[in-house]
Amino acid sequence: MFSSVAHLARANPFNAPHLQLVHDGLSDPRSSPAGPPGLPRRSRNLAAAAVEEYSCEYGSMKFYALCGFGGVLSCGLTHTAVVPLDLVKCRMQVDPQKYKGIFNGFSITLKEDGFRGLAKGWAPTFIGYSLQGLCKFGFYEVFKVLYSNILGEENAYLWRTSLYLAASASAEFFADIALAPMEATKVRIQTQPGYANTLRDAAPKMYKEEGLKAFYKGVAPLWMRQIPYTMMKFACFERTVEALYKFVVPKPRSECSKPEQLVVTFVAGYIAGVFCAIVSHPADSVVSVLNKEKGSSASQVLKRLGFKGVWKGLFARIIMIGTLTALQWFIYDSVKVYFRLPRPPPPEMPESLKKKLGLTQ
Protein backbone atom coordinates (compact mmCIF):
# COMPACT_ATOMS: atom_id res chain seq x y z
CA MET A 1 0.00 0.00 0.00
CA PHE A 2 2.69 2.49 1.06
CA SER A 3 4.77 1.84 -2.05
CA SER A 4 1.83 2.78 -4.26
CA VAL A 5 1.16 5.85 -2.11
CA ALA A 6 4.80 6.87 -2.44
CA HIS A 7 4.51 6.59 -6.23
CA LEU A 8 1.39 8.79 -6.22
CA ALA A 9 3.04 11.31 -3.93
CA ARG A 10 5.63 12.19 -6.57
CA ALA A 11 2.91 13.90 -8.63
CA ASN A 12 0.89 15.11 -5.64
CA PRO A 13 0.08 18.84 -5.85
CA PHE A 14 0.78 19.20 -2.11
CA ASN A 15 4.34 17.91 -2.46
CA ALA A 16 6.35 20.57 -0.64
CA PRO A 17 9.63 20.52 -2.61
CA HIS A 18 7.82 20.50 -5.96
CA LEU A 19 5.46 23.33 -5.06
CA GLN A 20 8.14 25.54 -3.59
CA LEU A 21 10.50 25.18 -6.54
CA VAL A 22 7.78 25.75 -9.10
CA HIS A 23 6.70 28.82 -7.15
CA ASP A 24 10.29 30.06 -7.14
CA GLY A 25 10.63 29.46 -10.89
CA LEU A 26 13.12 26.61 -10.46
CA SER A 27 13.25 23.21 -12.12
CA ASP A 28 11.78 20.00 -10.73
CA PRO A 29 13.91 19.01 -7.71
CA ARG A 30 13.87 15.42 -8.89
CA SER A 31 15.64 16.34 -12.14
CA SER A 32 19.29 15.47 -12.65
CA PRO A 33 21.85 17.42 -10.58
CA ALA A 34 23.26 19.04 -13.69
CA GLY A 35 19.89 20.59 -14.48
CA PRO A 36 18.57 21.43 -17.97
CA PRO A 37 20.79 23.32 -20.41
CA GLY A 38 20.76 27.05 -19.91
CA LEU A 39 19.79 26.95 -16.23
CA PRO A 40 22.12 29.32 -14.35
CA ARG A 41 24.61 27.75 -11.95
CA ARG A 42 23.07 29.58 -8.96
CA SER A 43 19.62 28.14 -9.75
CA ARG A 44 21.08 24.67 -10.11
CA ASN A 45 22.71 25.06 -6.70
CA LEU A 46 19.46 26.22 -5.15
CA ALA A 47 17.61 23.27 -6.64
CA ALA A 48 20.24 20.86 -5.35
CA ALA A 49 20.10 22.47 -1.92
CA ALA A 50 16.31 22.05 -1.87
CA VAL A 51 16.71 18.33 -2.53
CA GLU A 52 19.37 17.96 0.17
CA GLU A 53 17.28 19.89 2.68
CA TYR A 54 14.92 16.94 3.23
CA SER A 55 15.84 13.64 4.89
CA CYS A 56 13.30 11.64 2.85
CA GLU A 57 10.93 11.92 -0.09
CA TYR A 58 7.44 13.26 0.39
CA GLY A 59 5.05 10.30 0.62
CA SER A 60 7.75 7.71 1.33
CA MET A 61 7.44 5.03 4.03
CA LYS A 62 9.95 6.92 6.18
CA PHE A 63 7.93 10.12 5.78
CA TYR A 64 4.72 8.48 7.00
CA ALA A 65 6.51 6.66 9.85
CA LEU A 66 8.05 9.88 11.17
CA CYS A 67 4.74 11.72 10.80
CA GLY A 68 3.14 8.97 12.89
CA PHE A 69 5.91 9.37 15.48
CA GLY A 70 5.24 13.11 15.55
CA GLY A 71 1.58 12.29 16.20
CA VAL A 72 2.52 10.01 19.11
CA LEU A 73 4.49 12.80 20.77
CA SER A 74 2.03 15.59 20.00
CA CYS A 75 -1.08 13.77 21.27
CA GLY A 76 0.37 11.52 23.99
CA LEU A 77 2.37 14.22 25.78
CA THR A 78 -0.18 17.03 25.55
CA HIS A 79 -3.20 15.00 26.69
CA THR A 80 -1.22 13.59 29.60
CA ALA A 81 -0.12 17.10 30.61
CA VAL A 82 -3.74 18.28 31.00
CA VAL A 83 -5.06 15.21 32.86
CA PRO A 84 -6.03 17.31 35.95
CA LEU A 85 -8.18 19.65 33.84
CA ASP A 86 -9.64 16.70 31.92
CA LEU A 87 -10.51 14.95 35.20
CA VAL A 88 -12.41 17.97 36.51
CA LYS A 89 -14.14 18.45 33.14
CA CYS A 90 -15.33 14.81 33.11
CA ARG A 91 -16.61 15.05 36.68
CA MET A 92 -18.51 18.24 35.86
CA GLN A 93 -20.17 16.39 32.98
CA VAL A 94 -21.21 13.27 34.91
CA ASP A 95 -22.04 14.92 38.28
CA PRO A 96 -22.93 18.60 37.70
CA GLN A 97 -24.71 18.85 41.06
CA LYS A 98 -21.49 18.20 42.95
CA TYR A 99 -18.96 19.78 40.60
CA LYS A 100 -20.50 23.15 39.75
CA GLY A 101 -17.53 24.78 37.98
CA ILE A 102 -13.83 24.50 37.18
CA PHE A 103 -12.50 26.06 40.40
CA ASN A 104 -15.12 24.34 42.52
CA GLY A 105 -14.25 21.04 40.85
CA PHE A 106 -10.54 21.45 41.56
CA SER A 107 -11.27 22.43 45.17
CA ILE A 108 -13.46 19.38 45.84
CA THR A 109 -11.00 17.02 44.12
CA LEU A 110 -8.05 18.34 46.14
CA LYS A 111 -10.04 18.11 49.39
CA GLU A 112 -11.14 14.52 48.76
CA ASP A 113 -8.16 12.99 46.92
CA GLY A 114 -5.23 15.37 47.44
CA PHE A 115 -2.79 16.33 44.70
CA ARG A 116 -2.31 12.71 43.64
CA GLY A 117 -6.00 12.53 42.85
CA LEU A 118 -5.58 15.08 40.06
CA ALA A 119 -3.34 12.60 38.20
CA LYS A 120 -5.94 9.82 38.11
CA GLY A 121 -6.14 8.25 34.66
CA TRP A 122 -2.77 9.43 33.41
CA ALA A 123 -1.63 5.98 32.20
CA PRO A 124 -4.63 5.16 29.95
CA THR A 125 -4.56 8.77 28.76
CA PHE A 126 -0.92 8.54 27.68
CA ILE A 127 -1.26 5.13 26.01
CA GLY A 128 -4.63 5.80 24.38
CA TYR A 129 -3.83 9.21 22.96
CA SER A 130 -0.37 8.14 21.81
CA LEU A 131 -2.04 5.41 19.71
CA GLN A 132 -4.63 7.89 18.53
CA GLY A 133 -1.95 10.40 17.51
CA LEU A 134 -0.06 7.73 15.59
CA CYS A 135 -3.13 6.98 13.47
CA LYS A 136 -4.51 10.53 13.33
CA PHE A 137 -1.43 12.29 11.94
CA GLY A 138 0.10 9.34 10.10
CA PHE A 139 -3.04 8.36 8.23
CA TYR A 140 -3.96 12.00 7.57
CA GLU A 141 -0.82 12.37 5.48
CA VAL A 142 -1.57 9.08 3.71
CA PHE A 143 -5.19 9.97 2.89
CA LYS A 144 -4.27 13.51 1.83
CA VAL A 145 -1.92 12.09 -0.79
CA LEU A 146 -4.44 9.46 -1.94
CA TYR A 147 -7.39 11.82 -2.24
CA SER A 148 -5.42 14.64 -3.88
CA ASN A 149 -4.24 12.26 -6.58
CA ILE A 150 -7.75 10.95 -7.12
CA LEU A 151 -8.93 14.54 -7.64
CA GLY A 152 -5.98 15.60 -9.76
CA GLU A 153 -3.80 18.67 -9.38
CA GLU A 154 -6.38 21.31 -10.33
CA ASN A 155 -9.32 19.88 -8.39
CA ALA A 156 -7.11 19.18 -5.38
CA TYR A 157 -6.36 22.89 -5.22
CA LEU A 158 -9.95 24.06 -5.88
CA TRP A 159 -11.45 21.55 -3.42
CA ARG A 160 -8.60 21.58 -0.89
CA THR A 161 -10.89 22.30 2.10
CA SER A 162 -13.04 19.29 1.23
CA LEU A 163 -9.84 17.29 0.75
CA TYR A 164 -8.63 18.25 4.26
CA LEU A 165 -12.03 17.33 5.71
CA ALA A 166 -12.17 13.93 3.97
CA ALA A 167 -8.57 12.99 4.79
CA SER A 168 -8.89 13.93 8.46
CA ALA A 169 -12.26 12.15 8.86
CA SER A 170 -10.82 8.96 7.32
CA ALA A 171 -7.78 9.09 9.59
CA GLU A 172 -9.82 9.72 12.73
CA PHE A 173 -12.09 6.74 12.03
CA PHE A 174 -9.14 4.41 12.60
CA ALA A 175 -7.61 6.56 15.34
CA ASP A 176 -10.73 6.25 17.51
CA ILE A 177 -10.72 2.46 17.27
CA ALA A 178 -7.21 2.59 18.74
CA LEU A 179 -8.25 5.12 21.41
CA ALA A 180 -11.58 3.63 22.60
CA PRO A 181 -10.34 1.00 25.12
CA MET A 182 -8.06 3.42 26.97
CA GLU A 183 -10.62 6.24 26.85
CA ALA A 184 -13.25 4.00 28.48
CA THR A 185 -10.76 2.95 31.18
CA LYS A 186 -9.70 6.55 31.83
CA VAL A 187 -13.27 7.79 32.30
CA ARG A 188 -14.10 4.88 34.62
CA ILE A 189 -11.08 5.68 36.83
CA GLN A 190 -11.78 9.42 36.89
CA THR A 191 -15.55 9.46 37.42
CA GLN A 192 -16.30 6.46 39.65
CA PRO A 193 -14.77 7.01 43.11
CA GLY A 194 -13.56 3.76 44.63
CA TYR A 195 -13.83 1.76 41.40
CA ALA A 196 -10.09 1.65 40.62
CA ASN A 197 -7.12 3.96 40.87
CA THR A 198 -4.81 2.53 38.21
CA LEU A 199 -4.95 1.05 34.72
CA ARG A 200 -3.77 -2.31 36.07
CA ASP A 201 -6.77 -2.47 38.40
CA ALA A 202 -9.43 -0.96 36.14
CA ALA A 203 -8.93 -2.82 32.85
CA PRO A 204 -9.19 -6.41 34.24
CA LYS A 205 -12.17 -5.41 36.38
CA MET A 206 -14.01 -3.89 33.43
CA TYR A 207 -13.32 -6.95 31.27
CA LYS A 208 -14.57 -9.29 34.02
CA GLU A 209 -17.81 -7.32 34.44
CA GLU A 210 -18.74 -6.56 30.82
CA GLY A 211 -16.24 -8.27 28.51
CA LEU A 212 -14.88 -6.46 25.44
CA LYS A 213 -18.07 -4.44 25.22
CA ALA A 214 -16.86 -2.36 28.18
CA PHE A 215 -13.98 -1.04 26.06
CA TYR A 216 -15.81 -0.45 22.77
CA LYS A 217 -19.36 0.53 23.72
CA GLY A 218 -18.28 4.16 23.53
CA VAL A 219 -16.67 3.97 20.10
CA ALA A 220 -19.76 5.25 18.23
CA PRO A 221 -20.16 8.40 20.37
CA LEU A 222 -16.36 8.70 20.26
CA TRP A 223 -16.64 8.91 16.46
CA MET A 224 -19.41 11.50 16.94
CA ARG A 225 -17.05 13.55 19.11
CA GLN A 226 -13.69 13.01 17.49
CA ILE A 227 -14.46 12.96 13.76
CA PRO A 228 -16.07 16.46 13.70
CA TYR A 229 -13.32 17.61 16.08
CA THR A 230 -10.54 16.30 13.84
CA MET A 231 -12.15 17.56 10.64
CA MET A 232 -12.27 21.03 12.18
CA LYS A 233 -8.78 20.63 13.64
CA PHE A 234 -7.09 19.88 10.32
CA ALA A 235 -9.21 21.88 7.87
CA CYS A 236 -9.36 24.99 10.06
CA PHE A 237 -5.63 24.75 10.78
CA GLU A 238 -4.65 24.36 7.11
CA ARG A 239 -6.82 27.26 5.96
CA THR A 240 -5.82 29.47 8.93
CA VAL A 241 -2.14 28.96 8.13
CA GLU A 242 -2.89 29.89 4.54
CA ALA A 243 -4.75 33.05 5.66
CA LEU A 244 -2.06 34.08 8.15
CA TYR A 245 0.68 33.95 5.54
CA LYS A 246 -1.52 35.78 3.05
CA PHE A 247 -2.96 38.56 5.23
CA VAL A 248 -0.98 38.78 8.50
CA VAL A 249 2.63 37.67 8.11
CA PRO A 250 4.48 40.50 6.32
CA LYS A 251 6.70 38.22 4.21
CA PRO A 252 6.34 34.93 2.26
CA ARG A 253 6.71 31.66 4.15
CA SER A 254 9.89 30.85 2.22
CA GLU A 255 11.53 33.96 3.74
CA CYS A 256 10.44 33.16 7.33
CA SER A 257 12.85 31.42 9.67
CA LYS A 258 11.92 28.06 11.19
CA PRO A 259 11.08 29.64 14.60
CA GLU A 260 8.84 32.21 12.86
CA GLN A 261 7.06 29.43 10.96
CA LEU A 262 6.51 27.53 14.22
CA VAL A 263 4.94 30.63 15.80
CA VAL A 264 2.46 30.76 12.91
CA THR A 265 1.80 27.06 13.47
CA PHE A 266 1.04 27.65 17.17
CA VAL A 267 -1.33 30.58 16.52
CA ALA A 268 -3.22 28.71 13.79
CA GLY A 269 -3.43 25.66 16.05
CA TYR A 270 -5.01 27.64 18.90
CA ILE A 271 -7.59 29.24 16.60
CA ALA A 272 -8.48 25.79 15.24
CA GLY A 273 -8.66 24.38 18.78
CA VAL A 274 -11.36 26.81 19.91
CA PHE A 275 -13.64 25.76 17.05
CA CYS A 276 -12.78 22.09 17.67
CA ALA A 277 -13.94 22.29 21.28
CA ILE A 278 -17.28 23.84 20.36
CA VAL A 279 -18.28 21.43 17.58
CA SER A 280 -17.32 18.29 19.52
CA HIS A 281 -18.44 19.15 23.07
CA PRO A 282 -22.00 17.68 23.05
CA ALA A 283 -20.67 14.27 21.99
CA ASP A 284 -17.89 14.56 24.57
CA SER A 285 -20.49 14.96 27.32
CA VAL A 286 -22.31 11.85 26.09
CA VAL A 287 -19.06 9.83 26.02
CA SER A 288 -18.20 10.82 29.60
CA VAL A 289 -21.59 9.80 30.98
CA LEU A 290 -21.81 6.65 28.84
CA ASN A 291 -18.45 5.30 29.97
CA LYS A 292 -19.39 5.90 33.61
CA GLU A 293 -22.70 4.04 33.49
CA LYS A 294 -23.58 0.43 32.75
CA GLY A 295 -26.36 -0.53 30.36
CA SER A 296 -27.08 2.94 28.97
CA SER A 297 -27.11 3.78 25.25
CA ALA A 298 -25.87 6.99 23.63
CA SER A 299 -29.44 8.03 22.71
CA GLN A 300 -30.67 7.48 26.28
CA VAL A 301 -27.84 9.56 27.73
CA LEU A 302 -28.40 12.34 25.17
CA LYS A 303 -32.13 12.47 25.94
CA ARG A 304 -31.51 12.58 29.69
CA LEU A 305 -28.87 15.33 29.48
CA GLY A 306 -30.95 17.57 27.25
CA PHE A 307 -29.67 20.63 25.35
CA LYS A 308 -28.38 22.45 28.42
CA GLY A 309 -26.73 19.38 29.91
CA VAL A 310 -24.56 18.56 26.91
CA TRP A 311 -22.89 21.98 27.11
CA LYS A 312 -21.75 21.60 30.75
CA GLY A 313 -17.98 22.03 31.06
CA LEU A 314 -17.62 23.83 27.71
CA PHE A 315 -15.43 26.65 29.06
CA ALA A 316 -13.02 24.16 30.63
CA ARG A 317 -12.90 22.21 27.38
CA ILE A 318 -12.23 25.34 25.27
CA ILE A 319 -9.22 26.16 27.47
CA MET A 320 -8.04 22.54 27.38
CA ILE A 321 -8.61 21.86 23.67
CA GLY A 322 -7.38 25.27 22.49
CA THR A 323 -4.11 24.81 24.35
CA LEU A 324 -3.89 21.13 23.38
CA THR A 325 -4.45 21.74 19.69
CA ALA A 326 -1.93 24.59 19.54
CA LEU A 327 0.71 22.52 21.34
CA GLN A 328 -0.03 19.44 19.22
CA TRP A 329 0.51 21.30 15.96
CA PHE A 330 3.61 22.99 17.39
CA ILE A 331 5.12 19.65 18.49
CA TYR A 332 4.13 17.92 15.25
CA ASP A 333 5.65 20.66 13.09
CA SER A 334 8.75 20.73 15.32
CA VAL A 335 9.23 16.99 14.74
CA LYS A 336 9.06 17.63 10.99
CA VAL A 337 11.66 20.37 11.33
CA TYR A 338 13.95 18.22 13.51
CA PHE A 339 13.85 15.24 11.14
CA ARG A 340 14.01 17.52 8.06
CA LEU A 341 10.75 16.23 6.61
CA PRO A 342 9.02 17.97 3.68
CA ARG A 343 6.67 20.63 5.07
CA PRO A 344 4.20 21.81 2.42
CA PRO A 345 3.92 25.60 2.03
CA PRO A 346 0.45 27.14 1.54
CA PRO A 347 -0.89 25.70 -1.75
CA GLU A 348 -0.41 27.72 -4.93
CA MET A 349 -2.81 27.68 -7.86
CA PRO A 350 -1.45 25.33 -10.57
CA GLU A 351 -0.19 27.03 -13.72
CA SER A 352 -2.62 25.02 -15.87
CA LEU A 353 -5.55 26.37 -13.84
CA LYS A 354 -4.23 29.93 -14.10
CA LYS A 355 -4.18 29.58 -17.88
CA LYS A 356 -7.73 28.22 -17.93
CA LEU A 357 -8.91 31.16 -15.83
CA GLY A 358 -6.98 33.63 -17.98
CA LEU A 359 -4.74 34.74 -15.12
CA THR A 360 -1.55 34.29 -17.11
CA GLN A 361 -0.50 35.34 -20.60
ZIURGI-V92222 format. One record per run of one state. SS is the DSSP state (@ for helix, = for strand, . for the rest). FROM is the first residue (numbers start at 1). LEN is the number of residues. Records with the same first field share a line. If there is no record, write none. Layout:
BEGIN
SS: FROM-LEN / FROM-LEN
END
This chain:
BEGIN
.: 1-1 / 10-6 / 24-17 / 54-7 / 82-1 / 95-7 / 118-4 / 152-1 / 159-1 / 192-7 / 211-2 / 217-2 / 249-4 / 256-2 / 293-5 / 310-4 / 339-12 / 357-5
@: 2-8 / 16-8 / 41-13 / 61-21 / 83-12 / 102-16 / 122-30 / 153-6 / 160-32 / 199-12 / 213-4 / 219-30 / 253-3 / 258-35 / 298-12 / 314-25 / 351-6
END
